[in-house]
Amino acid sequence: MRKGMVLLSAKQTPGATYRFEGEVFILFHSTTIKPGYTPVIHTQSVQQSARIIKISKDVLRTGDKATATFNFLYRPEHIAVGQRFLFREGRTKGIGTITKIFPIKD
């Protein structure tokens, strides 16, 4: 057992994924955020590093809003559309809402 694991009924299908898209708002960042940036994502009991793969703008700065695609680095997590998340790295902080989940391809 580890943090972030969920207990599901036998009738439910597991919904773990590595990749998701979310609307983000940058609360503070000293320079710019570009694809490749790797913050720690916090949502519900999940806490894991994720890389930003794609952003709807060229770069993000403090106060910017955008759509970003994240990819968890170590293992898939059970998350849901509409779930709020926080991301951080050092003094950088941002918040967001999950808008799309990409299924794991076999």
VOPAGU-2260 file (C-alpha; in pm, 1 decimal, decimal comma):
REM VOPAGU-2260
SITE   aa  ch    i         X         Y         Z
SITE  MET   A    0       0,0       0,0       0,0
SITE  ARG   A    1     113,5     352,9     -74,9
SITE  LYS   A    2     -37,3     701,7     -78,1
SITE  GLY   A    3    -256,0     761,9    -379,9
SITE  MET   A    4    -386,1     404,9    -409,0
SITE  VAL   A    5    -764,2     365,1    -427,4
SITE  LEU   A    6   -1000,7      84,3    -336,9
SITE  LEU   A    7   -1260,4      17,4    -608,2
SITE  SER   A    8   -1564,7    -206,2    -629,4
SITE  ALA   A    9   -1539,1    -513,3    -855,4
SITE  LYS   A   10   -1802,3    -346,1   -1078,4
SITE  GLN   A   11   -1577,0     -45,6   -1150,5
SITE  THR   A   12   -1301,3     -45,3   -1406,7
SITE  PRO   A   13    -966,5      92,2   -1288,5
SITE  GLY   A   14    -907,2     440,5   -1425,2
SITE  ALA   A   15    -537,4     490,9   -1364,1
SITE  THR   A   16    -347,9     699,2   -1618,1
SITE  TYR   A   17      -7,4     851,7   -1680,8
SITE  ARG   A   18    -131,6    1148,4   -1884,0
SITE  PHE   A   19    -388,9    1421,6   -1829,2
SITE  GLU   A   20    -478,8    1770,2   -1946,2
SITE  GLY   A   21    -578,8    2056,2   -1720,9
SITE  GLU   A   22    -659,9    2425,7   -1705,8
SITE  VAL   A   23    -380,6    2583,7   -1500,1
SITE  PHE   A   24    -323,1    2917,9   -1328,9
SITE  ILE   A   25      31,5    3015,1   -1228,0
SITE  LEU   A   26      32,7    3164,5    -877,4
SITE  PHE   A   27     407,7    3232,8    -873,2
SITE  HIS   A   28     710,8    3155,0   -1089,3
SITE  SER   A   29    1028,9    3363,0   -1101,1
SITE  THR   A   30    1094,5    3313,6   -1475,5
SITE  THR   A   31     901,9    3118,6   -1743,2
SITE  ILE   A   32     748,2    2771,6   -1764,6
SITE  LYS   A   33     787,4    2580,5   -2091,9
SITE  PRO   A   34     721,5    2222,3   -2204,2
SITE  GLY   A   35     964,6    1992,6   -2022,6
SITE  TYR   A   36     912,2    2162,6   -1685,4
SITE  THR   A   37     870,8    1900,9   -1407,7
SITE  PRO   A   38     671,9    2006,1   -1097,2
SITE  VAL   A   39     521,3    1784,0    -826,5
SITE  ILE   A   40     143,9    1733,2    -867,0
SITE  HIS   A   41     -76,4    1718,4    -554,0
SITE  THR   A   42    -437,7    1607,0    -592,0
SITE  GLN   A   43    -644,7    1421,4    -333,3
SITE  SER   A   44    -392,3    1170,6    -192,1
SITE  VAL   A   45    -171,5    1168,2    -505,8
SITE  GLN   A   46     172,4    1328,1    -484,3
SITE  GLN   A   47     401,0    1263,6    -781,8
SITE  SER   A   48     631,8    1442,4   -1024,9
SITE  ALA   A   49     490,0    1506,8   -1370,8
SITE  ARG   A   50     641,4    1658,9   -1683,2
SITE  ILE   A   51     456,5    1925,8   -1880,9
SITE  ILE   A   52     439,7    1794,3   -2236,7
SITE  LYS   A   53     236,8    2064,3   -2408,4
SITE  ILE   A   54     107,5    2413,6   -2322,2
SITE  SER   A   55    -152,2    2618,9   -2513,1
SITE  LYS   A   56      80,8    2925,3   -2493,0
SITE  ASP   A   57     451,1    2959,9   -2578,9
SITE  VAL   A   58     552,2    3020,7   -2214,8
SITE  LEU   A   59     378,2    3070,7   -1879,2
SITE  ARG   A   60     459,7    3337,9   -1622,6
SITE  THR   A   61     309,6    3446,6   -1289,2
SITE  GLY   A   62     -62,2    3522,3   -1335,2
SITE  ASP   A   63    -101,2    3333,4   -1666,0
SITE  LYS   A   64    -381,3    3087,6   -1742,6
SITE  ALA   A   65    -347,8    2810,2   -2001,5
SITE  THR   A   66    -424,5    2451,3   -2089,2
SITE  ALA   A   67    -136,7    2211,4   -2019,6
SITE  THR   A   68     -81,8    1839,7   -2074,7
SITE  PHE   A   69     101,9    1657,5   -1793,3
SITE  ASN   A   70     264,1    1313,3   -1787,1
SITE  PHE   A   71     329,0    1136,8   -1452,9
SITE  LEU   A   72     690,0    1017,3   -1439,2
SITE  TYR   A   73     686,0     704,5   -1222,0
SITE  ARG   A   74     349,0     525,4   -1214,4
SITE  PRO   A   75     -10,6     574,0   -1327,6
SITE  GLU   A   76    -251,1     742,5   -1085,8
SITE  HIS   A   77    -628,4     723,2   -1036,2
SITE  ILE   A   78    -758,8    1074,1   -1113,1
SITE  ALA   A   79   -1089,7    1211,7   -1243,0
SITE  VAL   A   80   -1210,4    1492,5   -1469,6
SITE  GLY   A   81   -1307,4    1796,7   -1262,5
SITE  GLN   A   82   -1061,8    1715,7    -984,7
SITE  ARG   A   83    -858,7    2014,1    -857,4
SITE  PHE   A   84    -480,0    1991,0    -834,2
SITE  LEU   A   85    -187,4    2194,3    -709,2
SITE  PHE   A   86     160,9    2184,7    -857,0
SITE  ARG   A   87     482,1    2312,1    -707,0
SITE  GLU   A   88     857,5    2308,4    -747,2
SITE  GLY   A   89    1070,3    2517,3    -513,3
SITE  ARG   A   90     895,0    2853,8    -477,5
SITE  THR   A   91     687,0    2794,9    -792,7
SITE  LYS   A   92     319,2    2727,9    -730,7
SITE  GLY   A   93      17,1    2678,8    -954,4
SITE  ILE   A   94    -336,2    2544,1    -935,3
SITE  GLY   A   95    -561,2    2377,6   -1188,0
SITE  THR   A   96    -854,2    2155,5   -1276,5
SITE  ILE   A   97    -828,4    1827,8   -1468,5
SITE  THR   A   98   -1022,8    1860,9   -1795,3
SITE  LYS   A   99    -923,6    1545,6   -1986,6
SITE  ILE   A  100    -770,9    1207,3   -1908,9
SITE  PHE   A  101    -579,1    1006,8   -2168,8
SITE  PRO   A  102    -617,7     627,6   -2135,1
SITE  ILE   A  103    -311,9     403,2   -2108,8
SITE  LYS   A  104    -244,0     241,6   -2445,0
SITE  ASP   A  105    -170,6    -129,7   -2433,1
